[in-house]
Amino acid sequence: MAVENVSERRRREVIHALRRGTVPSTGLDLLAVGLDRFTAALDEELAVAARGGAVFKAVRGEYGSGKTFFARWLAERAKKAGLAVAEVQISETETPLHRLETVYRRLCENLSTAQFPPSALRSVIDAWMFTLEEDSLAAGVPEPDLDPAVGALLEKRLAEVSRSAPAFAAALRGYRSALAASDPATAEAVLAWLSGQPHVAASAKRAAGVRGNLDHFGALGFLQGLLTVLRDSGHQGLLLVLDEVETLQRVRSDVRDKALNALRQLIDEVDSGRFPGLYVLVTGTPAFFSEGSQGVQRLAPLAARLATDFDTEARFDNPRAVQIRLPGFSHDGLLELGIRVRDLYAAGASPRVVSLVDDAYLADLAGAVAGSLGGRIGVSPRLFLKKLVGDVLDRVDQFPDFDPRAHYRLTVGASELTEVERNALSVDDISLDLP
């Protein structure tokens, strides 16, 4: 995308995030270096989900190769295609994969759409209720008969879901009844129960005609119900990102086996057609997917479902395969990324930015940052961009006599690094002079 076509707000949000050393929440297409070869296949898969199909995809890459960036870049494309998005970080304590009810709860907490930030669950359900009213009026239902007509339409739309998850439909009825009775406290409590939250007041559950809490087996039924609501409220489907599944390698063996089986079950449910409109993306390391004994290879049926040939050159990888790999950054890729960010910054800054931070300087800075991380270019993009924006571009823009070659010396302290970057650091604190 040409820099001149980027809005000032979008440009500012991207630059601010890079200055903090974080992944921007929007505008990732501006930074997506080296992902073009995946675009056609991924857009085709998003279209499959939008048409009512279902997709399961695995992304593998070493620590620092950009898996989280890739997932959020795909999330932006999914929203443009009309899908809702939810990113769930898998962890042993907070979101164990073998507890699908917890995964579903995190899904609801992080649900977002092109119009609404997390959590968008209430907005989606309210939009669905409004759609039911509009459809009833369009069918010729008079105003006095609207309420029972909407109730009947709700039952019809959720008929299939009710067979596998009757509590989901019951909770929606209870939520609607509480709103109609001007009882917001009960409505909020029912909505919390519907999203898988524990410790909901018993009185609210009685009012909705439900009991207990969501369990592992009920979670898949609730996911099916949520997809129905999304589709009927104008969304084409849902992209569910399960990030950092490699953490399963560090849990107890019994817990790991349960989690791997849950992943196998999810793949089979997606393939069975139970979840129309669902696109599941999981991210992990090569050790988790194929190179270690504590990951996917531990469960033969799961390994067979995810098996992909990576013995050929990476440039011949099949982007349509169930599993794809991220090769990480090369020096040229890092330089291209720096040029993109420099040009994006320069669009709203002093002309000195382009003249002083030229391509040759960017190449030197990229090499110096990678060198400070033991030469591991693949883990250096975050730190490179943070140094580029916060230490160099900001100073060139603000101080007329600042020359980065004369006045800036790159220093990298262990305290400003992520765990992955710290492990790559050759010493605790390195100072490098740029030529």
C-alpha positions as CSV (number, residue, x, y, z in Angstrom):
1,M,0.0,0.0,0.0
2,A,1.3,3.4,-0.9
3,V,2.2,5.6,2.0
4,E,0.2,8.5,0.6
5,N,-3.0,6.4,0.9
6,V,-2.5,5.8,4.6
7,S,-4.6,7.9,6.9
8,E,-2.9,10.0,9.5
9,R,-4.6,8.2,12.3
10,R,-3.6,4.8,11.0
11,R,0.0,6.0,10.5
12,R,0.2,7.4,14.0
13,E,-1.2,4.2,15.6
14,V,1.4,2.0,13.8
15,I,4.3,4.3,14.7
16,H,3.2,4.6,18.4
17,A,3.1,0.8,18.7
18,L,6.5,0.3,17.1
19,R,7.9,3.0,19.4
20,R,6.7,0.9,22.4
21,G,8.1,-2.3,20.9
22,T,4.7,-3.9,20.5
23,V,2.7,-5.4,17.6
24,P,0.3,-2.7,16.2
25,S,-3.4,-3.5,16.6
26,T,-4.1,-2.2,13.1
27,G,-2.2,-1.5,9.9
28,L,-0.3,-4.8,9.9
29,D,-0.5,-4.9,6.1
30,L,1.9,-2.0,6.0
31,L,4.5,-4.1,7.7
32,A,3.8,-7.5,6.2
33,V,7.2,-8.2,4.5
34,G,7.6,-11.6,3.0
35,L,3.9,-12.7,3.4
36,D,2.8,-12.1,-0.1
37,R,3.3,-15.8,-1.1
38,F,0.6,-16.8,1.5
39,T,-2.0,-14.1,0.5
40,A,-3.8,-15.9,-2.3
41,A,-4.2,-19.2,-0.5
42,L,-5.2,-17.6,2.8
43,D,-7.8,-15.3,1.1
44,E,-9.2,-18.3,-0.6
45,E,-9.5,-20.1,2.7
46,L,-11.2,-17.1,4.3
47,A,-13.6,-17.1,1.4
48,V,-14.4,-20.8,2.1
49,A,-15.3,-20.0,5.7
50,A,-17.3,-17.0,4.6
51,R,-19.4,-19.3,2.3
52,G,-20.2,-21.6,5.2
53,G,-17.2,-24.0,5.0
54,A,-14.7,-24.6,7.7
55,V,-10.8,-24.5,7.7
56,F,-8.1,-25.7,10.0
57,K,-4.6,-24.3,9.6
58,A,-1.3,-24.6,11.5
59,V,1.6,-22.2,11.3
60,R,5.0,-23.2,12.5
61,G,8.0,-21.0,13.1
62,E,10.9,-20.7,15.6
63,Y,10.6,-18.3,18.5
64,G,10.7,-14.7,17.2
65,S,9.8,-15.7,13.6
66,G,6.7,-13.6,13.6
67,K,3.9,-16.1,14.3
68,T,1.9,-13.7,16.4
69,F,2.3,-11.0,13.8
70,F,1.2,-13.4,11.1
71,A,-1.9,-14.3,13.1
72,R,-2.9,-10.7,13.7
73,W,-2.2,-9.9,10.0
74,L,-4.5,-12.7,9.0
75,A,-7.1,-11.4,11.6
76,E,-7.1,-8.0,9.8
77,R,-7.8,-9.7,6.5
78,A,-10.5,-11.8,8.1
79,K,-12.3,-8.7,9.4
80,K,-12.1,-7.2,5.9
81,A,-13.7,-10.4,4.6
82,G,-16.6,-10.0,7.1
83,L,-15.5,-12.5,9.7
84,A,-15.3,-11.9,13.5
85,V,-12.0,-12.7,15.2
86,A,-10.9,-14.1,18.5
87,E,-7.2,-14.6,19.6
88,V,-6.7,-17.0,22.5
89,Q,-3.3,-17.4,24.1
90,I,-2.8,-21.0,25.2
91,S,-1.2,-21.4,28.7
92,E,-1.0,-24.1,31.3
93,T,-2.7,-22.1,34.1
94,E,-5.0,-19.6,32.5
95,T,-6.1,-21.2,29.2
96,P,-5.3,-24.9,29.2
97,L,-6.2,-26.4,25.8
98,H,-7.7,-29.6,27.3
99,R,-10.3,-27.4,29.0
100,L,-12.3,-26.3,26.0
101,E,-14.8,-24.5,28.2
102,T,-11.9,-22.2,29.2
103,V,-10.9,-21.7,25.6
104,Y,-14.5,-20.8,24.7
105,R,-14.6,-18.3,27.6
106,R,-11.4,-16.6,26.4
107,L,-12.8,-16.7,22.9
108,C,-15.9,-14.7,24.1
109,E,-13.7,-12.3,26.1
110,N,-11.5,-11.5,23.1
111,L,-14.2,-11.6,20.4
112,S,-13.9,-8.6,18.0
113,T,-15.3,-7.5,14.7
114,A,-14.5,-4.7,12.2
115,Q,-17.0,-2.5,14.1
116,F,-16.5,-3.6,17.7
117,P,-13.4,-4.2,19.9
118,P,-13.2,-7.0,22.4
119,S,-15.4,-8.1,23.9
120,A,-17.9,-7.7,21.1
121,L,-20.2,-10.6,22.3
122,R,-23.0,-8.4,23.6
123,S,-22.9,-6.2,20.5
124,V,-23.1,-9.3,18.3
125,I,-26.1,-10.8,20.3
126,D,-27.9,-7.5,20.4
127,A,-27.5,-7.1,16.6
128,W,-28.8,-10.6,16.2
129,M,-31.9,-9.8,18.3
130,F,-32.4,-6.7,16.2
131,T,-32.1,-8.8,13.0
132,L,-34.8,-11.2,14.3
133,E,-37.1,-8.2,14.8
134,E,-36.4,-6.8,11.4
135,D,-36.9,-10.1,9.7
136,S,-40.2,-10.6,11.5
137,L,-41.4,-7.1,10.4
138,A,-40.3,-7.8,6.9
139,A,-42.4,-11.0,6.9
140,G,-45.5,-8.8,7.6
141,V,-45.8,-9.4,11.3
142,P,-47.8,-6.5,12.9
143,E,-46.3,-4.6,15.7
144,P,-48.5,-6.0,18.5
145,D,-47.6,-9.6,17.5
146,L,-43.9,-8.8,17.2
147,D,-42.7,-10.3,20.5
148,P,-44.1,-13.8,20.0
149,A,-43.0,-13.8,16.4
150,V,-39.5,-12.9,17.3
151,G,-39.5,-15.7,19.9
152,A,-40.7,-18.2,17.3
153,L,-38.1,-17.1,14.8
154,L,-35.4,-17.4,17.5
155,E,-36.5,-21.0,18.1
156,K,-36.4,-21.7,14.4
157,R,-32.9,-20.2,13.9
158,L,-31.5,-22.2,16.8
159,A,-33.3,-25.4,16.2
160,E,-30.2,-27.3,15.1
161,V,-28.1,-25.8,17.9
162,S,-30.8,-26.7,20.5
163,R,-30.3,-30.4,19.6
164,S,-26.6,-30.3,20.7
165,A,-26.6,-27.4,23.1
166,P,-30.1,-26.7,24.4
167,A,-28.7,-24.5,27.2
168,F,-27.2,-22.1,24.7
169,A,-30.7,-21.5,23.2
170,A,-32.3,-21.3,26.7
171,A,-29.7,-18.6,27.8
172,L,-30.5,-16.5,24.7
173,R,-34.2,-16.7,25.5
174,G,-33.4,-15.7,29.1
175,Y,-31.3,-12.8,28.0
176,R,-34.1,-11.6,25.7
177,S,-36.7,-12.0,28.4
178,A,-34.5,-10.0,30.9
179,L,-34.1,-7.2,28.4
180,A,-37.8,-7.1,27.7
181,A,-38.5,-7.0,31.5
182,S,-36.1,-4.1,31.9
183,D,-33.9,-6.2,34.2
184,P,-30.3,-5.3,33.0
185,A,-28.6,-7.0,36.0
186,T,-30.2,-10.4,35.1
187,A,-29.5,-9.8,31.4
188,E,-25.8,-9.1,32.1
189,A,-25.5,-12.2,34.4
190,V,-27.2,-14.4,31.7
191,L,-24.8,-13.0,29.1
192,A,-21.9,-13.8,31.4
193,W,-23.1,-17.4,31.7
194,L,-23.6,-17.6,28.0
195,S,-19.9,-16.6,27.5
196,G,-18.8,-19.4,29.8
197,Q,-18.1,-17.3,32.9
198,P,-18.2,-19.2,36.2
199,H,-19.7,-17.9,39.4
200,V,-22.9,-16.5,37.9
201,A,-25.7,-15.8,40.4
202,A,-28.1,-18.8,40.8
203,S,-31.1,-16.4,40.5
204,A,-30.1,-15.3,37.0
205,K,-29.6,-19.0,35.9
206,R,-33.0,-19.9,37.3
207,A,-34.5,-16.9,35.4
208,A,-33.0,-18.2,32.2
209,G,-33.9,-21.8,32.8
210,V,-30.3,-23.0,32.9
211,R,-28.1,-24.5,35.7
212,G,-24.6,-25.4,36.4
213,N,-21.6,-24.2,34.5
214,L,-20.3,-24.8,31.0
215,D,-18.1,-27.9,30.7
216,H,-15.6,-29.3,28.2
217,F,-18.2,-31.1,26.2
218,G,-20.8,-28.3,26.2
219,A,-18.2,-25.8,24.9
220,L,-18.3,-27.2,21.3
221,G,-22.1,-26.9,21.3
222,F,-21.8,-23.3,22.5
223,L,-19.3,-22.5,19.8
224,Q,-21.8,-23.9,17.2
225,G,-24.4,-21.6,18.7
226,L,-22.1,-18.6,18.5
227,L,-21.4,-19.2,14.9
228,T,-25.1,-19.3,14.2
229,V,-25.6,-16.0,15.9
230,L,-22.6,-14.4,14.1
231,R,-23.9,-15.5,10.7
232,D,-27.4,-14.2,11.4
233,S,-26.1,-10.9,12.7
234,G,-24.3,-10.1,9.5
235,H,-20.9,-11.7,10.0
236,Q,-19.6,-14.3,7.6
237,G,-17.9,-16.5,10.2
238,L,-15.2,-16.6,12.8
239,L,-11.4,-16.7,12.8
240,L,-10.3,-18.4,16.0
241,V,-6.5,-18.1,16.7
242,L,-5.0,-20.5,19.2
243,D,-1.6,-18.9,19.8
244,E,1.5,-20.5,21.4
245,V,0.2,-24.1,21.5
246,E,3.9,-25.1,21.9
247,T,3.4,-24.4,25.7
248,L,1.8,-27.9,25.8
249,Q,5.3,-29.3,25.8
250,R,6.0,-27.9,29.3
251,V,3.0,-29.3,31.1
252,R,2.5,-32.7,32.9
253,S,2.3,-35.6,30.6
254,D,-1.3,-36.5,31.4
255,V,-2.4,-32.9,30.8
256,R,-0.4,-32.8,27.6
257,D,-2.1,-35.9,26.3
258,K,-5.5,-34.5,27.1
259,A,-4.7,-31.3,25.3
260,L,-3.3,-33.0,22.2
261,N,-6.5,-35.1,22.1
262,A,-8.6,-32.0,22.4
263,L,-6.7,-30.5,19.4
264,R,-7.3,-33.7,17.4
265,Q,-11.0,-33.6,18.4
266,L,-11.3,-30.0,17.2
267,I,-9.7,-30.8,13.8
268,D,-12.1,-33.7,13.3
269,E,-15.1,-31.5,14.3
270,V,-14.0,-28.9,11.8
271,D,-13.6,-31.5,9.1
272,S,-17.0,-33.0,9.9
273,G,-18.8,-29.8,8.9
274,R,-20.2,-29.1,12.4
275,F,-18.9,-25.5,12.5
276,P,-19.9,-23.7,9.3
277,G,-18.0,-20.4,9.0
278,L,-15.2,-21.4,11.4
279,Y,-11.5,-20.9,10.5
280,V,-9.1,-22.2,13.2
281,L,-5.5,-21.1,13.1
282,V,-3.0,-22.6,15.6
283,T,0.6,-21.4,15.9
284,G,3.6,-23.3,17.3
285,T,7.2,-24.1,17.0
286,P,8.8,-26.8,14.7
287,A,9.7,-28.7,17.9
288,F,6.0,-28.9,18.8
289,F,4.7,-30.0,15.4
290,S,7.3,-32.5,14.2
291,E,10.8,-32.3,15.7
292,G,10.1,-33.2,19.4
293,S,8.6,-36.1,21.3
294,Q,6.5,-33.9,23.6
295,G,4.3,-32.4,21.0
296,V,2.1,-33.5,18.1
297,Q,4.2,-36.6,17.4
298,R,3.1,-37.9,20.8
299,L,-0.4,-38.6,19.4
300,A,-0.2,-40.5,16.1
301,P,-3.7,-39.6,14.8
302,L,-3.0,-35.9,15.4
303,A,0.4,-36.1,13.7
304,A,-1.2,-37.8,10.7
305,R,-3.7,-35.0,10.3
306,L,-1.1,-32.3,10.4
307,A,1.7,-34.1,8.5
308,T,3.2,-31.8,5.8
309,D,6.3,-32.1,3.7
310,F,9.0,-29.6,4.6
311,D,11.9,-31.5,3.1
312,T,11.9,-29.4,-0.1
313,E,13.3,-25.8,-0.3
314,A,11.2,-23.3,1.6
315,R,10.4,-21.4,-1.6
316,F,8.5,-24.4,-2.8
317,D,6.3,-24.7,0.3
318,N,2.6,-25.2,-0.5
319,P,0.6,-22.3,1.1
320,R,-2.5,-24.4,0.7
321,A,-1.2,-27.2,3.0
322,V,-2.7,-27.8,6.4
323,Q,0.6,-26.6,7.9
324,I,2.8,-23.8,6.7
325,R,6.1,-22.5,8.0
326,L,7.4,-19.0,8.5
327,P,11.1,-18.9,7.6
328,G,11.8,-15.7,9.6
329,F,13.6,-12.6,8.4
330,S,16.6,-12.3,6.2
331,H,18.8,-9.2,6.2
332,D,17.1,-8.1,3.0
333,G,13.7,-8.6,4.5
334,L,14.7,-6.6,7.6
335,L,16.0,-3.8,5.4
336,E,12.8,-3.7,3.4
337,L,10.8,-3.5,6.7
338,G,13.0,-0.6,7.8
339,I,12.4,1.2,4.5
340,R,8.6,0.8,4.9
341,V,8.6,2.1,8.4
342,R,11.0,5.0,7.5
343,D,8.8,6.1,4.6
344,L,5.6,5.7,6.7
345,Y,7.2,7.9,9.4
346,A,8.5,10.4,6.9
347,A,5.0,11.0,5.5
348,G,4.2,13.1,8.6
349,A,7.7,14.3,9.6
350,S,10.6,16.5,8.7
351,P,12.2,16.1,5.2
352,R,15.4,15.4,7.1
353,V,14.1,11.9,7.9
354,V,14.6,10.5,4.4
355,S,17.9,12.2,3.8
356,L,19.6,11.3,7.1
357,V,18.0,7.9,7.6
358,D,18.7,6.6,4.1
359,D,18.7,3.0,2.9
360,A,22.5,2.6,3.6
361,Y,22.0,3.7,7.2
362,L,19.0,1.4,7.6
363,A,21.2,-1.5,6.4
364,D,23.8,-0.6,9.0
365,L,21.3,-0.4,11.8
366,A,19.7,-3.7,10.8
367,G,23.0,-5.4,10.8
368,A,24.0,-3.9,14.1
369,V,20.8,-4.9,15.9
370,A,21.0,-8.5,14.5
371,G,24.7,-8.6,15.6
372,S,23.7,-7.6,19.1
373,L,21.4,-10.7,19.1
374,G,24.1,-13.1,18.2
375,G,23.5,-12.6,14.5
376,R,20.0,-14.1,14.7
377,I,18.2,-11.8,12.2
378,G,15.0,-13.8,12.6
379,V,14.5,-12.6,16.2
380,S,15.5,-9.0,15.6
381,P,12.6,-7.2,13.9
382,R,10.8,-6.0,17.1
383,L,14.0,-4.5,18.6
384,F,15.1,-3.1,15.2
385,L,11.9,-1.2,14.7
386,K,11.8,0.0,18.4
387,K,15.3,1.4,18.0
388,L,14.6,2.8,14.6
389,V,11.5,4.7,15.6
390,G,12.2,5.7,19.2
391,D,16.0,6.2,19.1
392,V,16.6,7.4,15.5
393,L,13.6,8.7,13.6
394,D,12.1,10.6,16.6
395,R,15.4,12.4,17.2
396,V,16.0,13.3,13.6
397,D,12.5,14.7,13.4
398,Q,12.7,16.7,16.6
399,F,16.3,18.0,16.7
400,P,17.6,19.9,13.6
401,D,21.2,19.2,14.4
402,F,20.9,15.5,15.2
403,D,22.8,13.2,12.9
404,P,22.4,9.5,13.7
405,R,25.8,8.6,12.3
406,A,27.5,11.2,14.4
407,H,25.4,11.3,17.5
408,Y,23.8,7.9,18.0
409,R,25.4,4.7,19.4
410,L,23.3,1.6,19.5
411,T,23.1,0.0,22.9
412,V,21.1,-3.1,23.8
413,G,20.5,-3.9,27.4
414,A,19.1,-7.2,28.6
415,S,16.3,-5.5,30.5
416,E,14.7,-4.2,27.3
417,L,14.6,-7.5,25.6
418,T,12.0,-10.2,25.4
419,E,12.9,-13.7,26.7
420,V,13.6,-14.9,23.2
421,E,15.8,-11.9,22.4
422,R,17.6,-12.3,25.7
423,N,18.4,-15.9,25.0
424,A,20.0,-14.8,21.7
425,L,22.0,-12.0,23.2
426,S,25.7,-12.8,23.1
427,V,26.5,-10.8,26.3
428,D,24.3,-9.1,28.9
429,D,24.9,-5.6,27.5
430,I,26.5,-4.7,24.1
431,S,27.3,-1.3,22.7
432,L,27.9,-1.1,19.0
433,D,29.1,1.9,17.1
434,L,27.5,2.4,13.7
435,P,29.9,3.3,10.9
